[in-house]
Amino acid sequence: MAGSAHGHTPAAWTGVTITFIGFCIAGVSMVAVNPLGFWAGMAVTLLGGVVGLAMKAAGLGMPKQQAIRVQAAASAAKPVPAEATAS
């Protein structure tokens, strides 16, 4: 994962942070038996995904060409299973 640069963008960090906060709100509200707080947390969780996608569309995510190169490099670095080489 370290070589793939997966998620190292402002869009990814912001989306995940907002989603995590929403998850925490929903979790605390479940324990406190607060249905309104739970649904508010779920709304914040969904908002995190929307914000992340909007930031990616605004150019703060990983560019498509870089993503394709990273995926190609990651698949090339995977070891070939022994079953595939023995015929």
N, CA, C and O of each residue as an XYZ file, in Angstrom:
348
protein
N       0.808     -1.190      0.000
C       0.000      0.000      0.000
C       0.856      1.260      0.000
O       0.449      2.270     -0.576
N       2.008      1.232      0.617
C       2.812      2.443      0.706
C       3.288      2.887     -0.671
O       3.427      4.085     -0.914
N       3.535      1.959     -1.560
C       4.018      2.306     -2.890
C       2.924      2.759     -3.827
O       3.220      3.279     -4.903
N       1.662      2.578     -3.452
C       0.576      2.901     -4.378
C       0.073      4.326     -4.244
O      -0.688      4.771     -5.102
N       0.457      5.061     -3.214
C      -0.017      6.429     -2.970
C      -1.533      6.473     -2.896
O      -2.151      7.455     -3.309
N      -2.123      5.433     -2.380
C      -3.572      5.317     -2.298
C      -4.108      6.256     -1.221
O      -3.813      6.081     -0.039
N      -4.890      7.243     -1.627
C      -5.551      8.107     -0.675
C      -4.739      9.247     -0.124
O      -5.173      9.891      0.831
N      -3.581      9.526     -0.679
C      -2.751     10.613     -0.168
C      -3.067     11.915     -0.898
O      -2.190     12.533     -1.500
N      -4.339     12.321     -0.834
C      -4.773     13.556     -1.477
C      -5.650     14.345     -0.504
O      -6.236     13.762      0.409
N      -5.746     15.645     -0.686
C      -6.629     16.427      0.179
C      -8.083     15.955      0.119
O      -8.780     15.970      1.133
N      -8.540     15.539     -1.056
C      -9.917     15.067     -1.192
C     -10.149     13.812     -0.353
O     -11.173     13.697      0.320
N      -9.216     12.887     -0.389
C      -9.366     11.643      0.374
C      -9.309     11.907      1.875
O     -10.136     11.392      2.627
N      -8.338     12.704      2.312
C      -8.211     12.982      3.743
C      -9.439     13.704      4.282
O      -9.925     13.375      5.365
N      -9.942     14.676      3.544
C     -11.105     15.437      3.996
C     -12.348     14.563      4.039
O     -13.099     14.590      5.015
N     -12.565     13.791      2.990
C     -13.737     12.908      2.951
C     -13.725     11.880      4.075
O     -14.752     11.639      4.709
N     -12.588     11.285      4.317
C     -12.482     10.280      5.379
C     -12.636     10.910      6.755
O     -13.260     10.321      7.638
N     -12.080     12.094      6.950
C     -12.198     12.761      8.248
C     -13.646     13.113      8.559
O     -14.114     12.876      9.673
N     -14.355     13.672      7.596
C     -15.767     14.009      7.805
C     -16.590     12.747      8.037
O     -17.466     12.730      8.902
N     -16.319     11.702      7.279
C     -17.040     10.444      7.446
C     -16.781      9.850      8.827
O     -17.705      9.336      9.458
N     -15.545      9.912      9.301
C     -15.206      9.395     10.622
C     -15.941     10.156     11.722
O     -16.435      9.556     12.678
N     -16.011     11.483     11.581
C     -16.733     12.295     12.561
C     -18.216     11.902     12.578
O     -18.811     11.773     13.648
N     -18.801     11.717     11.411
C     -20.194     11.286     11.334
C     -20.408      9.923     11.964
O     -21.412      9.695     12.639
N     -19.459      9.011     11.743
C     -19.540      7.684     12.342
C     -19.493      7.781     13.865
O     -20.230      7.081     14.558
N     -18.623      8.650     14.382
C     -18.530      8.840     15.837
C     -19.822      9.422     16.401
O     -20.287      8.984     17.453
N     -20.406     10.401     15.719
C     -21.673     10.986     16.168
C     -22.757      9.915     16.203
O     -23.501      9.811     17.179
N     -22.847      9.126     15.147
C     -23.866      8.074     15.091
C     -23.631      7.024     16.180
O     -24.587      6.546     16.791
N     -22.383      6.666     16.424
C     -22.081      5.665     17.451
C     -22.429      6.133     18.846
O     -23.018      5.382     19.624
N     -22.072      7.363     19.174
C     -22.398      7.917     20.487
C     -23.911      8.031     20.635
O     -24.454      7.760     21.706
N     -24.585      8.425     19.576
C     -26.046      8.562     19.626
C     -26.732      7.216     19.807
O     -27.779      7.140     20.450
N     -26.162      6.157     19.254
C     -26.740      4.820     19.458
C     -26.643      4.425     20.925
O     -27.598      3.892     21.490
N     -25.506      4.682     21.537
C     -25.314      4.333     22.941
C     -26.219      5.189     23.825
O     -26.740      4.710     24.832
N     -26.405      6.445     23.452
C     -27.237      7.364     24.226
C     -28.732      7.214     23.906
O     -29.560      7.944     24.450
N     -29.067      6.283     23.038
C     -30.444      6.037     22.596
C     -31.082      7.352     22.116
O     -32.116      7.792     22.617
N     -30.423      7.948     21.134
C     -30.871      9.212     20.561
C     -31.036      9.014     19.048
O     -30.085      9.209     18.291
N     -32.242      8.627     18.606
C     -32.437      8.367     17.174
C     -32.149      9.580     16.286
O     -31.589      9.433     15.200
N     -32.525     10.766     16.740
C     -32.269     11.961     15.942
C     -30.763     12.184     15.768
O     -30.312     12.530     14.677
N     -29.997     11.990     16.823
C     -28.542     12.128     16.740
C     -27.925     11.073     15.839
O     -26.967     11.348     15.116
N     -28.478      9.857     15.882
C     -27.982      8.788     15.008
C     -28.141      9.183     13.544
O     -27.203      9.068     12.755
N     -29.345      9.654     13.187
C     -29.586     10.011     11.791
C     -28.800     11.245     11.381
O     -28.412     11.382     10.221
N     -28.566     12.140     12.326
C     -27.699     13.289     12.037
C     -26.274     12.803     11.741
O     -25.624     13.308     10.826
N     -25.794     11.830     12.510
C     -24.473     11.251     12.260
C     -24.403     10.551     10.916
O     -23.389     10.623     10.222
N     -25.489      9.870     10.547
C     -25.513      9.200      9.240
C     -25.485     10.237      8.117
O     -24.857     10.018      7.081
N     -26.167     11.371      8.326
C     -26.151     12.435      7.323
C     -24.748     13.022      7.177
O     -24.304     13.308      6.065
N     -24.056     13.198      8.293
C     -22.674     13.707      8.240
C     -21.775     12.684      7.545
O     -20.875     13.059      6.793
N     -22.013     11.410      7.789
C     -21.235     10.357      7.135
C     -21.406     10.425      5.614
O     -20.424     10.350      4.875
N     -22.639     10.565      5.154
C     -22.883     10.684      3.716
C     -22.303     11.981      3.159
O     -21.821     12.019      2.027
N     -22.352     13.038      3.959
C     -21.787     14.318      3.545
C     -20.280     14.184      3.294
O     -19.742     14.828      2.393
N     -19.610     13.361      4.077
C     -18.176     13.139      3.874
C     -17.882     12.573      2.493
O     -16.923     12.986      1.841
N     -18.701     11.634      2.050
C     -18.519     11.083      0.711
C     -18.775     12.107     -0.378
O     -18.052     12.167     -1.372
N     -19.802     12.905     -0.186
C     -20.136     13.937     -1.169
C     -19.020     14.990     -1.243
O     -18.625     15.412     -2.330
N     -18.522     15.405     -0.079
C     -17.440     16.402     -0.053
C     -16.185     15.839     -0.715
O     -15.522     16.539     -1.480
N     -15.855     14.585     -0.428
C     -14.687     13.964     -1.051
C     -14.800     13.905     -2.565
O     -13.835     14.197     -3.272
N     -15.978     13.529     -3.070
C     -16.175     13.479     -4.516
C     -16.146     14.871     -5.137
O     -15.610     15.059     -6.229
N     -16.727     15.846     -4.436
C     -16.712     17.220     -4.954
C     -15.284     17.755     -5.016
O     -14.911     18.423     -5.980
N     -14.490     17.464     -3.995
C     -13.098     17.922     -4.002
C     -12.301     17.223     -5.098
O     -11.431     17.830     -5.722
N     -12.597     15.951     -5.330
C     -11.923     15.234     -6.413
C     -12.283     15.846     -7.760
O     -11.425     16.005     -8.628
N     -13.567     16.190     -7.929
C     -14.002     16.826     -9.172
C     -13.366     18.203     -9.341
O     -13.164     18.662    -10.465
N     -13.052     18.859     -8.231
C     -12.422     20.178     -8.281
C     -10.912     20.084     -8.536
O     -10.237     21.108     -8.633
N     -10.389     18.875     -8.642
C      -8.975     18.705     -8.960
C      -8.081     18.441     -7.765
O      -6.857     18.477     -7.895
N      -8.668     18.176     -6.596
C      -7.851     17.931     -5.409
C      -7.639     16.441     -5.134
O      -7.078     16.071     -4.103
N      -8.084     15.599     -6.048
C      -7.873     14.155     -5.913
C      -6.697     13.719     -6.767
O      -5.974     14.550     -7.318
N      -6.509     12.405     -6.872
C      -5.417     11.868     -7.673
C      -5.784     11.974     -9.158
O      -6.871     11.544     -9.544
N      -4.913     12.530     -9.995
C      -5.195     12.607    -11.431
C      -5.340     11.214    -12.033
O      -4.698     10.270    -11.573
N      -6.170     11.079    -13.048
C      -6.441      9.770    -13.644
C      -5.179      9.104    -14.191
O      -4.978      7.910    -13.967
N      -4.333      9.832    -14.892
C      -3.118      9.235    -15.455
C      -2.206      8.703    -14.366
O      -1.628      7.626    -14.516
N      -2.069      9.435    -13.278
C      -1.225      8.972    -12.178
C      -1.839      7.727    -11.539
O      -1.112      6.805    -11.170
N      -3.155      7.688    -11.404
C      -3.819      6.532    -10.820
C      -3.602      5.291    -11.678
O      -3.391      4.200    -11.147
N      -3.651      5.446    -12.985
C      -3.442      4.312    -13.886
C      -2.007      3.814    -13.770
O      -1.770      2.607    -13.727
N      -1.039      4.746    -13.719
C       0.364      4.336    -13.579
C       0.616      3.630    -12.254
O       1.355      2.647    -12.205
N       0.009      4.122    -11.187
C       0.192      3.519     -9.864
C      -0.392      2.119     -9.843
O       0.222      1.204     -9.295
N      -1.569      1.935    -10.431
C      -2.182      0.607    -10.475
C      -1.340     -0.346    -11.299
O      -1.181     -1.507    -10.922
N      -0.793      0.117    -12.420
C       0.045     -0.740    -13.258
C       1.317     -1.141    -12.514
O       1.747     -2.292    -12.595
N       1.913     -0.209    -11.800
C       3.131     -0.510    -11.048
C       2.842     -1.483     -9.909
O       3.651     -2.365     -9.621
N       1.691     -1.324     -9.262
C       1.337     -2.222     -8.161
C       1.080     -3.634     -8.666
O       1.483     -4.601     -8.020
N       0.415     -3.769     -9.811
C       0.141     -5.108    -10.334
C       1.421     -5.761    -10.869
O       1.549     -6.984    -10.827
N       2.366     -4.963    -11.370
C       3.630     -5.514    -11.864
C       4.511     -5.980    -10.716
O       5.343     -6.867    -10.904
N       4.350     -5.410     -9.550
C       5.197     -5.749     -8.411
C       4.698     -6.974     -7.653
O       5.405     -7.490     -6.788
N       3.486     -7.451     -7.964
C       2.950     -8.607     -7.250
C       3.703     -9.871     -7.659
O       3.979    -10.067     -8.843
N       4.039    -10.734     -6.692
C       4.728    -11.982     -7.036
C       3.783    -12.945     -7.748
O       2.583    -12.971     -7.477
N       4.329    -13.716     -8.641
C       3.551    -14.701     -9.380
C       3.431    -15.958     -8.529
O       4.444    -16.444     -8.027
N       2.211    -16.509     -8.343
C       2.067    -17.722     -7.543
C       2.801    -18.905     -8.182
O       2.944    -18.973     -9.403
N       3.257    -19.823     -7.350
C       4.002    -20.986     -7.828
C       3.165    -21.844     -8.761
O       3.692    -22.443     -9.698
N       1.844    -21.907     -8.504
C       0.971    -22.723     -9.352
C       0.930    -22.195    -10.778
O       0.783    -22.972    -11.721
N       1.057    -20.885    -10.945
C       0.971    -20.280    -12.268
C       2.241    -20.555    -13.090
O       2.179    -20.595    -14.319
N       3.376    -20.743    -12.431
C       4.625    -20.962    -13.157
C       4.869    -22.434    -13.451
O       5.573    -22.757    -14.408
N       4.301    -23.339    -12.647
C       4.502    -24.775    -12.856
C       3.433    -25.296    -13.811
O       2.246    -25.290    -13.484
N       3.860    -25.753    -15.003
C       2.875    -26.276    -15.960
C       3.117    -27.733    -16.224
O       2.390    -28.348    -17.004
